[in-house]
Amino acid sequence: MELDKLYIAKDKETNWYNHWVAQQYFSSQANDAVPYTFVMPPPNVTGVLHMGHALNNTVQDILIRYAKLQGKNTCWVPGTDHASIATEAKVVAMLKEQGIDKNKLSREEFLTHAWSWKEKYGGIILEQLKKLGCALDWDRTTFTMDAEYYDAVIDVFIDLYNKGRIYRGVKMINWDPRAKTALSDEEVIFKETNSKLAYIKYFLVDENSNNQNPNSNSDSPYITVATVRAETIMGDVAICVNPTDERYQHLIGKKCLVPLINREIPIIADEYVDVEFGTGCLKVTPAHDINDYNLGIKYKLPVIDTLNEDGTMSEAAQLYIGEDRFVVRKKILADLEAKGHIEKLEDYKSPVGHSERTDAIIEPRLSMQWWCNMTEMAKPALDAVMNDDIKFYPPKFKNTYKHWMENIKDWCVSRQLWWGQRIPAWYNEDGEMVVAKTIEDATEKFQNTNSKFQNLRQDDDVLDTWFSSWLWPLEVFHWNKNKTNNKELDYYYPTATLVTAPEIIFFWVARMIMAGYEYRGQKPFDQVYFTGIVRDKQGRKMSKSLGNSPDLFKLIDDYGADGVRFGVLIASPAGNDILFDEATCDQGRSFCNKLWNALKLLKILEAKEQNDSPATFASTWFLQRLHEAKKTVDAQMKEFKLSEALKTIYSLIWNDYCSWYLEWIKTGIDESISSAEIKCAKEYLEELMRMLHPFMPFVTEEIYHHIGNRNIGDDLVATTYLPLQNADETIIKQGNILQQMITTVRDLKIKNQLKPKDEIVLHVPQANQAIFSATAKILCKQLYASNVAYYDAPITNGVPFMADTLQCYFTSSKEVDTVAQKVDLQKEFDYNIKFLASVEAKLSNERFVQNAKPEAVALEHKKKADAMEKIRLLEGQLNSL
């Protein structure tokens, strides 16, 4: 069959993926083989693929396919997260477009809409992953709101409550006024925000006067406080200064008046106050700042909550009741100015927390919530990582993990939403509470304590999404349903590697580790590989708001999935951020065409009349390069140096196979080629496709099927690597010398004004005849040499050059430019003199010699010896000229 001129990805990728799935290559069952298990970080059901997903899932797919080629029983479990806040926001927005107000629906009615939305839109990302080529076991697809999964989450809540780990209480939390729910720290994104820093006068109370209403005409003394949140001053309960600040020591213990409402508050002292910020005075508003809240507890101050749950002013504010907090911020500055309370205003930029899901500016808020004490669970999870029982790649993230785990806080597990696992707490008419899985269980518990059990009401809150996803590696294998004799869980757990982003190291990775030890007594995975952030060419994180993130599916349409996978990975150093440039996808597409052209050349050679002569040095050499590269790639893969591994394979194919090997074996138009040579070339290309397959699965599968006739079921994805072998270094070196000679002589021909096809005679040392006997035919063909001659004495009329440390020459019937030769030789001589000096300086450094690995020191000694030999030979060449 005649091959297309170019490789057209669009025609091939969908067909191959459907074929792989139909053949159940990605399905896994427990057996006697070594398992290699991944659980996909479950994307939100609201999500679509972006460049971060492309990187994360490409990395996972590479590791899975590589393990599969090694003969392991691979299992990559897909699934989605119900994403309470994000999904509920989507459903509320959809209902609003239909003229439906969520607040006028019952909980059951709303959940009916939510499930309908999920069935229609949820999990789109999983279908999109097929387009990227991900080798997922679709039979195991899991959703965190599946009935069985739901039960597991509720059972864990009840278990932790019974152990005394979960409790209910009022604490300061992050509050999203738009979604009207508590947020975890990782759901808050800080953005630089422009605002006004207002310097506000708080008039002092004159203890000897009855004047409690200072105004703009008052001459009363005052204390000035700088704040960007003037709308919260009605909640002030104290002014705090640093006890060491001499400016305010005389005011400690006195009182001042809250502007506009004239409520008396004390002036207190605490070392927490920064004397350098603003005026060195802090307004203490315990209801609206965690640090103020802590000061309030310390000094037994009252709490005045001036904000409603939707971000409007509460009745406790006394002023601006029902108005939005940011409308009030502008109004109150004008009113304070009118009353003589503004000393000055300054432009101010500071990081302000925004809700990741709704983009609303969050409010610190005192709220009754459910909490989980993590202290005991954190201990084994910390030890596992610090002892490398669970290895982090890159290891730099161990310190970040250690800091957070040693300073772990109680986890706010409740959310004021309807979409999610509902907290199994029940209240009777007297406000008494029990935790139980069903209303029947709750009724029985109330009866046993002689409490009222009629008209029981379940808690309205749902659990934090992370409270379900921390069970992910367990529950995808049905842990809760069968804890004692679960053969699948015993086989697949612990999983091999988790691939995720470092920003959720605490909120998901750490919690999965804690859950694993709490409920299984085992780690959930052996290794964690943290990918970097995908950034644009200017170093900015790709985001919708900046408009700098490309449409992933347009990229796939333009460059093919293989091209995109190549593009995101080739510039992805292990664990570091990626500066993505679309040009790398074009490079990936070009690589596909390079592979295609190599196949086409092989087909042309295969079609020629063949003879029975043995394979040449070219095939012998490339086999050793293949052995060498495979060992390099294996070591790189073990260290998650995936980008480096791809570069190794890319260079092996583009340079060694295409540019050198195929050129060396290629015959003239009327010349035949041996069957042995063709057999080797096809086998090598086949093994190269295996090496590249994890990175670029579609083009490699296509080429594999064109290399030879395949039986049904003989697919690349289902094959295994040939065993790793040590390379013959002698043959590798011979090949290197051959390449050097060809490159150097071609360059010298140009410099000496010879045409590429001008005939020459090569002269190589007699002592090294064995090296060149196998390569002479290739040299003559590649350099248009009529002969390879062996010399004992220097060739006085030849053009000298170095091949490794061998002194060689070539002669031509045409006159050559000896002046140009001398200039070039002098440059090379000077370079080697400087190089030798740098090596000697390194070897004279005692610190280096004592601390470096022996092989590193040995390498420097070899560099020194080689440089000295080159200098000796170059000096002789210069003297001869």
C-alpha positions in Angstrom: 0.0 0.0 0.0 1.4 3.4 -1.0 1.9 5.7 2.0 0.5 9.2 2.1 2.9 12.1 1.4 2.5 13.4 5.0 1.3 11.9 8.2 -2.2 13.1 8.8 -3.0 12.6 12.5 -6.7 13.4 12.3 -7.3 10.4 10.1 -5.6 8.0 12.5 -6.1 9.0 16.1 -9.8 8.4 16.7 -9.7 5.0 14.9 -6.7 3.8 17.0 -8.2 4.8 20.3 -11.5 3.1 19.6 -9.6 0.0 18.5 -7.5 0.0 21.8 -10.7 0.3 23.9 -12.5 -2.4 21.8 -9.6 -4.8 22.4 -9.8 -4.0 26.1 -6.0 -3.2 26.3 -6.7 -0.7 29.1 -8.9 -3.0 31.2 -7.2 -4.7 34.1 -8.0 -7.7 36.3 -6.0 -8.9 39.3 -3.6 -11.6 38.3 -0.1 -12.9 39.0 1.7 -10.1 37.2 3.3 -7.2 39.0 0.6 -4.5 39.3 1.2 -0.9 38.4 -1.7 1.3 39.5 -2.6 4.9 39.1 -5.7 6.8 40.4 -6.4 9.8 38.3 -6.8 13.0 40.3 -10.6 13.3 39.8 -11.4 16.5 37.8 -14.5 18.5 38.6 -17.6 17.5 36.7 -17.8 21.1 35.7 -14.4 21.0 34.0 -13.0 21.0 30.5 -9.4 20.1 29.5 -6.9 22.9 29.8 -3.1 22.9 29.4 -2.6 21.9 33.1 -4.8 18.8 32.5 -3.0 18.1 29.3 0.4 18.0 31.1 -0.8 16.1 34.1 -2.6 13.4 32.2 0.1 13.1 29.5 2.6 12.4 32.3 0.3 9.7 33.8 -0.3 8.2 30.4 3.4 8.0 29.6 4.1 6.3 32.9 1.2 3.8 32.5 2.2 2.9 28.9 5.8 2.6 29.8 5.0 0.1 32.6 2.7 -1.8 30.3 5.6 -2.2 27.8 7.6 -3.6 30.7 5.0 -6.4 31.1 3.3 -5.0 34.2 -0.4 -5.3 34.9 -1.4 -1.6 34.5 -4.5 -0.1 35.9 -5.3 3.6 35.6 -8.6 4.4 37.3 -10.6 7.4 35.9 -13.3 9.4 37.7 -14.8 12.7 38.6 -15.3 14.8 41.7 -18.8 16.3 42.4 -17.1 19.6 43.3 -19.8 21.0 45.7 -19.2 24.7 45.3 -18.4 24.8 41.6 -21.2 22.5 40.5 -23.8 24.2 42.7 -22.8 27.6 41.3 -23.2 26.2 37.8 -26.7 24.8 38.6 -27.8 28.0 40.3 -26.7 30.0 37.3 -28.5 27.6 34.9 -31.7 27.9 37.0 -31.4 31.7 37.1 -31.3 31.8 33.3 -34.6 29.8 33.4 -36.1 32.3 35.8 -35.9 29.9 38.7 -34.7 31.0 42.2 -32.9 28.3 44.1 -34.2 29.8 47.4 -37.8 29.0 46.3 -37.0 25.4 45.7 -37.0 22.6 48.2 -33.8 20.7 48.7 -35.1 17.7 46.8 -36.3 19.8 43.9 -32.9 21.5 43.7 -31.0 18.2 43.8 -33.2 16.9 40.9 -32.0 19.8 38.8 -28.4 19.2 40.0 -28.4 15.5 39.0 -30.0 16.4 35.6 -27.2 18.9 35.0 -24.5 16.4 36.0 -25.9 13.8 33.7 -25.9 16.3 30.8 -22.6 18.1 31.4 -20.7 16.2 34.0 -17.8 14.2 33.1 -17.2 15.8 29.7 -13.6 16.0 30.6 -13.4 12.2 30.6 -14.5 12.0 27.0 -12.0 14.7 26.2 -9.2 12.6 27.7 -9.8 10.0 25.1 -8.9 12.5 22.4 -5.6 13.0 24.2 -5.0 9.2 24.1 -5.2 8.3 27.8 -5.0 4.6 28.5 -7.7 4.6 31.2 -9.6 1.6 32.5 -13.1 3.0 31.7 -14.9 0.0 33.3 -13.7 1.4 36.7 -14.9 5.0 36.2 -15.9 6.4 39.6 -17.9 9.4 40.7 -17.6 10.8 44.3 -21.4 11.0 44.6 -22.0 7.4 43.5 -24.3 5.6 46.0 -21.6 3.3 47.3 -19.0 6.1 47.5 -21.6 8.4 49.3 -22.1 5.6 51.9 -18.3 5.4 52.5 -18.0 9.1 53.1 -20.9 9.1 55.6 -19.5 6.0 57.4 -16.1 7.7 57.8 -17.7 10.8 59.2 -19.6 8.7 61.8 -16.5 6.7 62.6 -14.4 9.9 63.2 -17.2 11.4 65.3 -17.4 8.3 67.4 -13.6 8.5 67.9 -13.9 12.0 69.1 -12.1 13.5 66.1 -15.1 15.3 64.6 -16.9 18.0 66.6 -19.1 21.1 66.1 -18.2 24.6 67.2 -18.0 28.3 66.3 -14.7 29.4 64.8 -13.3 31.9 62.3 -13.6 30.6 58.7 -13.3 31.9 55.1 -16.7 32.9 54.0 -17.9 33.2 50.4 -20.7 35.8 50.4 -21.8 34.9 46.9 -22.0 31.1 47.4 -22.9 31.6 51.1 -20.6 28.9 52.3 -17.5 28.3 54.2 -14.3 27.8 52.1 -11.1 25.9 52.8 -7.8 27.7 52.5 -7.0 26.2 49.1 -10.3 27.5 47.7 -9.1 31.1 48.4 -6.9 32.8 45.7 -5.1 35.9 46.6 -5.0 38.7 44.0 -3.3 42.1 44.1 -6.0 44.6 44.5 -6.0 48.4 44.4 -7.7 50.1 47.3 -7.6 53.2 49.6 -5.7 53.2 52.9 -7.8 55.5 55.1 -6.2 57.2 58.1 -9.2 57.6 60.5 -9.3 59.7 63.6 -10.7 58.0 66.8 -11.4 60.8 69.3 -10.3 60.1 72.8 -12.8 60.1 75.6 -12.2 63.0 78.0 -12.7 61.5 81.4 -13.2 64.9 82.9 -15.8 66.0 80.4 -19.4 65.0 79.5 -18.7 65.6 75.8 -19.2 62.2 74.2 -20.0 63.5 70.7 -16.9 64.9 69.0 -17.4 66.2 65.5 -15.6 68.1 62.8 -15.3 71.2 64.9 -14.0 69.3 68.0 -10.6 70.1 69.3 -10.5 66.8 71.2 -7.3 64.7 71.0 -7.5 61.6 68.9 -5.6 58.5 67.9 -5.2 57.7 64.2 -5.8 54.2 62.7 -4.9 53.2 59.1 -7.3 50.7 57.5 -8.5 49.6 54.0 -11.7 48.2 55.5 -13.5 51.3 56.8 -16.9 49.6 56.4 -16.1 47.3 59.4 -15.4 50.1 62.0 -18.9 49.7 63.4 -17.6 46.3 64.6 -14.5 47.7 66.4 -14.2 46.7 70.0 -10.7 48.1 70.8 -7.7 49.9 69.5 -4.4 48.0 70.0 -0.9 49.4 70.1 2.5 47.9 70.7 3.5 48.3 74.4 7.0 49.3 73.3 5.8 52.1 71.0 6.6 55.3 72.9 4.1 57.3 70.9 1.2 55.6 72.5 2.3 54.4 75.9 0.5 57.2 77.6 -2.8 56.2 76.0 -2.8 52.5 77.1 -5.8 51.9 79.3 -7.7 55.0 78.1 -10.8 54.9 75.8 -11.7 56.3 72.5 -14.9 56.6 70.5 -15.8 54.6 67.4 -16.4 57.1 64.6 -20.0 57.9 63.5 -21.6 55.7 66.2 -19.6 57.0 69.2 -19.3 53.8 71.1 -16.6 53.7 73.8 -13.8 51.2 73.2 -10.6 50.6 75.2 -7.0 51.2 74.0 -5.0 48.0 74.7 -1.4 46.9 74.2 -0.1 43.7 72.6 3.2 42.9 70.9 1.4 41.5 67.9 0.9 45.0 66.5 3.5 46.1 63.9 4.8 49.5 64.8 6.0 50.1 61.2 2.6 49.5 59.5 0.4 52.5 59.0 0.3 54.5 62.2 1.2 51.6 64.5 -2.4 51.4 65.7 -4.7 48.4 65.0 -8.5 48.5 65.1 -9.7 45.3 66.7 -12.7 43.8 64.9 -13.0 40.2 66.2 -15.9 39.2 63.9 -14.0 40.1 60.7 -10.3 39.1 61.1 -8.7 36.0 62.4 -5.9 37.8 64.2 -8.4 40.3 65.7 -10.4 37.3 66.8 -7.4 35.9 68.6 -6.8 39.2 70.3 -10.4 39.3 71.3 -10.2 35.9 73.0 -6.9 36.9 74.7 -8.4 40.2 76.1 -12.0 38.9 76.5 -13.4 41.5 74.1 -17.0 41.3 72.7 -17.7 40.2 69.1 -19.9 42.4 66.9 -20.7 40.9 63.5 -21.6 43.8 61.2 -22.0 41.7 58.1 -24.8 39.4 56.9 -24.0 36.1 55.1 -24.5 37.8 51.7 -22.0 40.5 52.4 -24.6 43.2 53.3 -24.5 45.2 56.5 -26.3 43.6 59.5 -28.4 45.3 62.1 -25.5 45.1 64.5 -23.7 47.7 62.3 -26.3 50.3 63.2 -25.6 52.2 60.0 -26.1 51.3 56.3 -28.2 48.3 57.2 -28.9 46.0 54.2 -26.4 47.8 51.9 -23.5 45.9 50.2 -20.2 46.1 52.0 -18.4 47.7 49.0 -21.1 50.3 48.4 -20.7 51.1 52.1 -16.9 51.3 51.8 -17.3 54.3 49.5 -20.2 55.9 51.4 -18.5 55.7 54.8 -15.3 57.4 53.6 -17.4 60.3 52.5 -19.4 60.4 55.8 -16.2 60.2 57.8 -14.7 63.0 55.8 -17.8 65.1 56.5 -17.5 64.4 60.2 -13.8 65.3 60.4 -12.6 61.8 60.9 -10.4 61.5 57.8 -6.8 62.5 58.3 -5.7 61.4 54.8 -6.2 58.8 52.1 -3.5 56.9 50.3 -3.5 54.6 47.3 -2.8 51.1 48.5 -2.2 47.7 46.8 -2.4 44.5 48.8 -3.3 40.8 48.2 -7.0 40.2 48.8 -8.5 36.7 49.1 -11.0 35.7 46.4 -13.2 32.6 46.1 -11.7 30.3 43.6 -15.2 29.2 42.4 -17.2 32.5 42.4 -14.4 35.1 42.4 -16.2 36.9 45.3 -13.9 38.6 47.8 -14.0 36.4 50.9 -14.8 37.5 54.4 -13.3 36.1 57.6 -16.5 35.1 59.5 -17.3 33.5 62.8 -19.5 30.6 62.1 -20.9 27.4 63.6 -19.2 24.6 61.6 -18.2 20.9 61.8 -14.5 20.4 62.4 -12.1 17.4 62.3 -9.1 17.2 64.6 -6.2 16.1 62.4 -3.4 16.0 65.0 -3.2 12.2 65.6 -3.8 11.3 61.9 -1.0 13.6 60.9 1.8 11.8 62.8 2.1 8.6 60.7 1.4 10.6 57.5 4.4 12.9 58.3 6.7 10.0 59.2 5.9 8.1 55.9 7.1 11.0 53.8 10.0 12.1 55.9 11.3 8.5 56.0 10.8 8.1 52.2 8.4 5.3 52.6 6.4 7.6 50.3 8.9 9.4 47.9 8.3 12.9 46.6 9.6 13.9 43.2 11.1 16.5 43.2 12.1 16.0 46.9 12.1 19.7 47.6 8.4 19.4 48.4 9.2 17.3 51.5 10.0 20.5 53.4 6.8 22.2 52.4 4.9 19.1 53.5 6.7 18.9 56.8 6.0 22.5 57.7 2.3 22.1 57.1 2.0 18.7 58.8 3.9 19.9 61.9 1.6 22.9 62.2 -1.7 21.2 61.2 -5.0 22.9 62.1 -8.4 21.4 62.6 -10.2 20.9 59.3 -13.5 22.7 58.6 -15.4 19.9 56.9 -18.9 21.5 56.6 -20.2 23.5 53.6 -23.4 25.5 53.5 -24.6 23.9 50.3 -27.1 21.3 49.0 -25.0 19.4 46.5 -22.7 16.9 48.3 -22.8 14.3 51.0 -25.2 15.6 53.6 -23.9 15.6 57.2 -25.5 12.7 59.1 -26.5 14.8 62.2 -30.0 15.0 63.5 -31.7 17.5 65.8 -34.8 17.2 67.8 -37.2 20.0 68.8 -35.1 20.9 71.9 -32.0 21.4 69.7 -30.3 18.2 71.0 -28.2 16.4 68.4 -27.1 12.9 67.5 -24.9 11.6 64.7 -26.5 8.7 62.8 -26.6 7.3 59.3 -30.4 7.3 58.9 -33.4 8.9 60.6 -34.3 5.5 62.0 -30.9 5.2 63.7 -31.2 8.7 65.0 -34.7 8.0 66.4 -33.4 5.0 68.2 -30.6 7.0 69.7 -32.9 9.7 71.0 -35.3 7.1 72.4 -32.4 5.5 74.3 -31.6 8.7 76.0 -35.3 9.5 76.7 -35.1 12.6 74.5 -37.7 13.8 72.1 -37.6 12.0 68.8 -40.5 13.4 66.9 -40.0 15.9 64.0 -36.3 15.2 63.7 -34.4 17.5 61.4 -31.2 16.6 59.5 -28.3 19.1 59.4 -28.6 21.2 56.3 -24.8 21.3 55.5 -22.9 19.0 53.3 -19.3 17.8 53.6 -16.3 19.5 52.1 -15.5 18.0 48.7 -12.1 17.0 50.0 -13.7 14.9 52.7 -14.8 12.6 49.9 -11.8 12.8 47.7 -9.4 11.9 50.5 -10.8 8.3 50.3 -10.2 8.2 46.5 -7.4 5.5 46.4 -9.4 3.3 48.7 -12.9 3.7 47.5 -12.3 3.3 43.8 -11.6 -0.3 44.8 -14.8 -0.6 46.9 -13.0 -0.4 50.3 -16.0 0.5 52.4 -18.2 -2.3 50.9 -15.6 -5.0 51.7 -12.9 -4.1 54.2 -11.8 -7.6 55.2 -11.6 -9.8 52.1 -11.2 -7.3 49.2 -8.9 -9.1 46.7 -8.9 -6.2 44.3 -7.8 -3.7 47.0 -5.2 -6.2 48.3 -3.8 -6.4 44.7 -3.9 -2.8 43.5 -3.3 -1.0 46.8 -1.0 0.8 47.6 -1.1 2.4 44.1 2.2 3.1 42.4 2.4 6.8 41.7 0.2 9.8 42.2 0.7 12.6 39.7 -0.7 15.9 40.8 0.0 19.6 41.2 2.0 21.0 44.2 -0.7 23.5 45.2 -2.9 20.7 46.6 -0.1 18.9 48.5 -1.7 19.7 51.9 -5.4 19.6 51.0 -5.5 16.4 49.0 -2.2 14.5 49.0 -1.6 14.8 52.8 -5.2 13.9 53.5 -5.1 10.8 51.3 -2.0 9.7 53.2 -3.8 10.3 56.5 -6.8 8.3 55.4 -4.7 5.5 54.1 -3.0 4.9 57.4 -6.2 5.5 59.4 -8.3 3.1 57.5 -6.0 0.6 55.9 -2.8 0.9 57.9 -1.0 1.5 54.7 0.3 4.3 52.5 -2.0 5.0 49.5 0.8 5.3 47.0 4.6 4.6 46.8 5.5 7.9 45.0 4.1 11.3 44.4 5.3 13.2 41.3 4.5 16.9 41.3 4.1 18.6 37.9 4.9 22.2 37.4 2.6 25.0 36.4 2.0 25.7 32.7 3.0 29.3 31.9 3.1 31.4 28.7 6.3 32.7 27.1 6.2 35.7 29.4 6.2 33.5 32.5 2.5 34.2 33.4 0.4 31.3 34.6 -2.1 30.4 31.9 -5.6 31.4 32.8 -9.0 32.3 31.3 -8.9 35.8 32.9 -5.6 36.6 31.1 -6.7 35.0 27.9 -3.3 33.4 27.5 -4.3 29.8 27.5 -4.7 28.2 24.1 -7.7 26.1 23.2 -6.4 22.6 23.7 -8.7 21.0 21.2 -7.8 23.5 18.5 -4.2 22.6 19.2 -5.1 18.9 18.8 -7.0 19.6 15.6 -4.0 21.6 14.3 -1.1 19.5 15.4 -2.6 16.1 16.4 -2.6 14.7 19.9 0.9 13.3 19.5 2.1 16.8 18.5 0.5 18.4 21.6 1.7 15.7 23.9 5.2 16.3 22.6 4.8 20.1 22.9 3.8 20.1 26.5 6.4 17.6 27.6 9.5 18.6 25.7 9.7 21.8 27.7 8.7 20.3 31.0 11.7 19.8 33.3 10.9 17.5 36.2 8.7 19.2 38.7 9.4 22.7 37.4 7.1 25.2 35.7 6.7 24.9 31.9 7.1 27.9 29.6 4.7 26.7 26.9 5.1 27.8 23.3 2.9 26.6 20.6 6.0 26.2 18.4 6.8 23.0 20.4 3.6 21.4 19.2 4.6 22.3 15.6 8.0 20.6 16.4 6.0 17.6 17.6 4.1 17.5 14.3 7.3 17.8 12.3 8.7 14.9 14.3 5.7 12.8 13.3 6.5 13.6 9.6 10.1 12.8 10.2 9.1 9.3 11.4 6.8 8.9 8.5 9.5 9.8 6.0 11.9 7.3 7.7 9.2 4.6 7.2 8.8 5.7 3.5 12.5 5.4 2.9 12.6 2.0 4.5 9.7 0.9 2.2 11.7 2.1 -0.8 14.8 0.2 0.3 12.7 -2.9 1.0 11.3 -2.9 -2.5 14.8 -3.1 -4.0 16.4 -6.3 -5.3 18.0 -7.9 -2.2 21.2 -9.9 -1.9 22.6 -12.2 0.8 25.5 -10.2 2.0 25.7 -9.6 5.8 24.7 -6.5 7.6 27.3 -3.7 7.6 29.0 -1.9 10.5 26.1 0.6 10.4 23.6 -2.0 11.7 26.1 -3.3 14.3 26.7 0.2 15.5 23.1 1.3 15.7 22.1 -1.8 17.8 24.7 -0.7 20.4 23.3 2.9 20.3 19.9 1.4 20.9 21.1 -0.6 23.9 22.8 2.5 25.3 19.8 4.8 24.8 17.3 2.3 26.3 19.3 2.1 29.5 19.5 5.9 29.6 15.8 6.2 29.2 15.1 3.6 31.8 17.2 5.5 34.4 15.5 8.8 33.4 12.0 7.3 33.7 12.8 6.0 37.2 13.6 9.5 38.3 10.6 11.0 36.5 12.8 12.9 34.1 10.3 12.5 31.4 11.3 15.5 29.4 14.9 14.3 29.3 13.7 10.8 28.3 11.8 12.2 25.4 14.8 14.2 24.3 17.0 11.1 24.5 14.5 9.2 22.2 14.1 12.2 19.9 17.8 12.5 19.4 18.2 8.7 18.9 15.6 8.7 16.2 16.2 12.0 14.5 20.0 12.0 14.6 21.3 8.5 15.0 18.6 6.5 13.1 17.5 9.0 10.4 20.5 11.3 9.9 23.3 8.7 10.3 22.1 5.1 10.2 19.6 5.3 7.3 22.1 7.4 5.3 24.9 4.8 5.9 22.8 1.9 4.7 21.0 3.7 1.9 22.1 2.5 -1.5 22.2 4.1 -4.9 19.3 4.1 -7.4 20.5 0.9 -9.2 22.1 -0.8 -6.2 20.5 -3.6 -4.2 20.5 -3.9 -0.4 21.0 -7.0 1.7 18.1 -8.8 3.3 20.1 -8.8 6.6 20.4 -4.9 6.5 16.7 -4.4 5.8 15.8 -6.9 8.6 17.9 -5.0 11.1 16.6 -1.6 10.0 13.0 -2.8 10.4 13.6 -4.3 13.8 15.3 -1.2 15.0 12.5 1.0 13.8 10.0 -1.3 15.5 11.9 -1.0 18.8 12.2 2.7 18.4 8.4 2.9 18.1 8.1 0.9 21.4 10.4 3.5 23.1 8.5 6.4 21.7 5.0 4.9 22.1 4.3 6.1 25.7 5.0 9.6 24.6 3.4 9.6 21.2 1.1 6.6 21.1 -0.9 7.2 17.8 1.9 7.8 15.3 3.9 4.9 16.7 1.0 2.5 16.5 0.4 3.5 12.9 4.0 3.1 11.9 4.3 -0.2 13.7 1.5 -1.6 11.6 3.2 -0.4 8.4 6.6 -1.9 9.2 5.3 -5.4 8.7 2.2 -7.5 8.3 0.4 -7.8 11.6 -2.0 -10.4 12.8 -5.2 -9.5 14.6 -4.2 -8.5 18.2 -0.6 -7.8 17.2 -0.7 -4.1 18.3 2.2 -2.1 19.6 0.3 -1.1 22.8 0.2 -4.8 23.7 3.8 -5.6 23.1 6.7 -5.6 25.5 10.2 -4.1 25.4 13.2 -6.2 24.4 15.3 -6.8 27.5 17.8 -4.1 28.4 21.4 -5.0 27.4 24.8 -3.3 28.0 26.2 -1.5 25.0 29.6 -2.4 23.4 31.5 0.8 24.2 34.2 -0.1 21.6 31.6 -0.1 18.8 30.0 3.1 20.2 33.3 4.8 20.0 34.0 3.6 16.5 30.7 5.1 15.5 31.5 8.4 17.2 34.8 8.6 15.4 33.1 7.8 12.1 30.6 10.7 12.7 33.3 13.1 13.7 35.3 12.3 10.5 32.4 12.8 8.2 31.3 16.1 9.8 34.9 17.4 10.1 35.9 16.5 6.5 32.7 17.9 5.0 33.4 21.2 6.9 37.0 21.3 5.8 36.1 20.7 2.2 34.0 23.9 2.3 36.7 25.9 4.0 39.3 24.7 1.5 37.0 25.6 -1.4 36.4 22.0 -2.4 33.0 20.9 -3.6 31.2 18.2 -1.6 31.6 15.7 -4.4 35.2 16.5 -5.1 37.1 13.2 -4.7 39.7 12.9 -1.9 41.8 10.2 -0.3 41.6 9.7 3.5 44.7 9.0 5.5 44.4 7.4 8.9 47.1 6.0 11.3 48.4 2.6 10.5 48.2 1.7 14.2 44.4 2.2 14.1 43.7 0.2 11.0 41.4 -2.1 12.9 39.1 0.8 13.8 38.6 1.8 10.1 38.5 -1.6 8.4 34.8 -1.9 9.3 33.9 1.7 8.5 36.0 2.4 5.4 33.2 1.7 2.9 30.8 4.1 4.8 33.6 6.8 4.8 34.2 6.5 1.1 30.5 6.7 0.3 29.8 9.6 2.6 32.9 11.7 1.8 33.4 10.8 -1.9 36.7 9.3 -1.0 38.4 7.0 -3.5 40.3 5.2 -0.8 41.1 5.0 2.9 44.9 4.8 3.2 47.0 4.0 6.2 50.1 6.1 7.0 53.2 5.6 9.2 54.7 9.1 8.7 52.8 12.5 8.6 51.3 13.4 5.3 53.0 16.7 4.4 50.7 17.6 1.5 47.4 16.7 3.3 44.8 18.6 5.2 45.1 17.6 8.8 42.2 17.0 11.2 41.4 15.3 14.5 39.0 12.4 14.9 38.7 11.9 18.7 42.4 11.8 19.6 43.5 10.3 16.2 45.5 12.4 13.8 44.1 12.1 10.3 44.5 13.7 6.9 42.9 14.0 3.5 44.5 14.8 0.2 43.0 16.1 -3.0 44.2 16.6 -6.6 43.0 20.2 -6.2 45.1 22.8 -4.4 44.0 23.6 -0.8 44.4 26.7 1.2 47.2 26.1 3.8 46.8 29.6 5.3 43.2 28.9 6.2 44.3 25.5 7.6 46.8 27.2 9.9 44.2 29.7 11.2 41.8 27.0 12.0 44.5 24.8 13.7 45.7 27.7 15.8 42.1 28.4 17.0 41.7 24.8 18.0 45.1 24.8 19.6 44.3 27.9 21.7 41.0 26.4 22.7 42.6 23.2 24.0 45.2 25.1 25.9 42.5 27.0 27.8 40.4 23.8 28.2 43.4 22.0 29.7 44.0 24.9 32.1 40.4 24.8 33.3 40.6 21.0 33.9 43.9 21.3 35.8 42.4 24.0 38.0 39.5 21.7 38.8 41.8 18.8 39.7 44.0 21.1 41.8 41.0 22.0 43.9 41.3 19.7 47.0 37.6 20.3 47.8 36.5 18.9 44.5 38.9 15.9 44.6 37.8 15.0 48.1 34.1 15.5 47.8 33.3 14.5 44.2 32.4 11.0 43.3 35.4 8.8 42.1 33.9 8.5 38.6 33.7 12.3 38.3 37.3 12.7 39.3 38.3 10.0 36.9 36.4 11.7 34.1 38.3 14.9 34.7 41.7 13.0 34.5 40.5 11.5 31.2 39.7 15.0 29.9 43.1 16.1 30.9 44.8 13.2 29.1 42.7 13.7 26.0 43.4 17.5 25.9 47.2 16.9 26.3 47.2 14.4 23.4 45.2 16.8 21.2 47.6 19.7 22.0 50.6 17.4 21.1 49.1 16.5 17.8 47.9 20.0 16.9 51.3 21.4 17.7 52.8 18.9 15.3 50.3 19.9 12.6 51.1 23.6 13.0 54.8 22.9 12.8 54.4 20.9 9.6 52.6 23.8 8.0 
